[in-house]
């Protein structure tokens, strides 16, 4: 959700990572804050938040941010 070109829900039948999910959503729109992407993952009663810096990952840097997504994860692009 947020500042991507085609926000919404996507049915995923295979394992994908954050960068692939953003591509499925049509990429970031011109107003997106590339360094402020967050992935929210429910873990029981708590929610884990993972940070994702699109600029770094797209340059091949700090690729550990490009985590594999799990069912129910929500990506928020500010």
C-alpha positions as a Markdown table, in Angstrom:
| # | Residue | x | y | z |
|---|---|---|---|---|
| 1 | Unk | 0.0 | 0.0 | 0.0 |
| 2 | Unk | 1.0 | 3.6 | -0.3 |
| 3 | Unk | 3.0 | 5.3 | -3.0 |
| 4 | Unk | 3.2 | 2.6 | -5.6 |
| 5 | Unk | 1.7 | 2.8 | -9.1 |
| 6 | Unk | -0.8 | -0.1 | -8.6 |
| 7 | Unk | -1.5 | -0.6 | -4.8 |
| 8 | Unk | -3.6 | -3.4 | -3.7 |
| 9 | Unk | -3.7 | -7.1 | -2.7 |
| 10 | Unk | -1.8 | -9.6 | -4.7 |
| 11 | Unk | -2.3 | -13.4 | -4.6 |
| 12 | Unk | 1.1 | -15.0 | -4.5 |
| 13 | Unk | 1.6 | -18.6 | -5.3 |
| 14 | Unk | 5.3 | -18.8 | -4.9 |
| 15 | Unk | 8.0 | -17.3 | -2.7 |
| 16 | Unk | 8.9 | -13.7 | -3.6 |
| 17 | Unk | 10.9 | -11.0 | -2.0 |
| 18 | Unk | 10.2 | -7.3 | -1.4 |
| 19 | Unk | 11.7 | -6.0 | -4.6 |
| 20 | Unk | 9.7 | -8.5 | -6.6 |
| 21 | Unk | 6.5 | -7.4 | -4.8 |
| 22 | Unk | 7.2 | -3.8 | -5.5 |
| 23 | Unk | 7.7 | -4.6 | -9.2 |
| 24 | Unk | 4.3 | -6.4 | -9.1 |
| 25 | Unk | 2.8 | -3.2 | -7.7 |
| 26 | Unk | 4.1 | -1.3 | -10.7 |
| 27 | Unk | 7.1 | 0.2 | -8.9 |
| 28 | Unk | 7.3 | 3.3 | -6.7 |
| 29 | Unk | 5.5 | 6.4 | -7.9 |
| 30 | Unk | 7.5 | 9.7 | -8.2 |
| 31 | Unk | 6.3 | 10.9 | -4.7 |
| 32 | Unk | 7.5 | 7.8 | -2.8 |
| 33 | Unk | 10.2 | 8.0 | -0.2 |
| 34 | Unk | 12.5 | 5.3 | -1.5 |
| 35 | Unk | 14.4 | 5.1 | 1.8 |
| 36 | Unk | 11.3 | 4.7 | 3.9 |
| 37 | Unk | 9.7 | 1.4 | 2.9 |
| 38 | Unk | 8.4 | -0.8 | 5.7 |
| 39 | Unk | 7.3 | -4.4 | 5.8 |
| 40 | Unk | 4.8 | -5.3 | 8.6 |
| 41 | Unk | 4.6 | -9.0 | 9.7 |
| 42 | Unk | 2.2 | -10.2 | 12.4 |
| 43 | Unk | 3.8 | -12.7 | 14.7 |
| 44 | Unk | 1.2 | -13.8 | 17.2 |
| 45 | Unk | 0.1 | -10.8 | 19.3 |
| 46 | Unk | 3.0 | -8.6 | 18.1 |
| 47 | Unk | 3.9 | -7.0 | 14.8 |
| 48 | Unk | 7.5 | -7.1 | 13.5 |
| 49 | Unk | 8.6 | -4.2 | 11.3 |
| 50 | Unk | 11.3 | -4.6 | 8.7 |
| 51 | Unk | 13.0 | -1.6 | 7.0 |
| 52 | Unk | 13.7 | -1.6 | 3.3 |
| 53 | Unk | 15.7 | 1.1 | 1.4 |
| 54 | Unk | 14.8 | 0.8 | -2.3 |
| 55 | Unk | 17.8 | 2.9 | -3.3 |
| 56 | Unk | 20.3 | 0.7 | -1.6 |
| 57 | Unk | 18.9 | -2.6 | -2.8 |
| 58 | Unk | 18.4 | -1.4 | -6.4 |
| 59 | Unk | 22.1 | -0.6 | -6.4 |
| 60 | Unk | 23.0 | -4.0 | -5.1 |
| 61 | Unk | 23.9 | -2.8 | -1.7 |
| 62 | Unk | 22.6 | -4.2 | 1.7 |
| 63 | Unk | 20.7 | -6.9 | 0.0 |
| 64 | Unk | 19.8 | -8.5 | 3.4 |
| 65 | Unk | 16.9 | -6.0 | 3.5 |
| 66 | Unk | 15.3 | -7.7 | 0.5 |
| 67 | Unk | 13.6 | -10.4 | 2.7 |
| 68 | Unk | 11.4 | -13.2 | 1.5 |
| 69 | Unk | 7.8 | -12.3 | 2.1 |
| 70 | Unk | 5.4 | -14.5 | 4.1 |
| 71 | Unk | 1.6 | -14.8 | 3.8 |
| 72 | Unk | 0.0 | -11.7 | 5.4 |
| 73 | Unk | 3.0 | -9.4 | 5.1 |
| 74 | Unk | 2.1 | -5.8 | 4.3 |
| 75 | Unk | 4.5 | -3.5 | 2.5 |
| 76 | Unk | 4.0 | 0.2 | 3.1 |
| 77 | Unk | 5.6 | 2.8 | 0.9 |
| 78 | Unk | 5.6 | 6.3 | 2.3 |
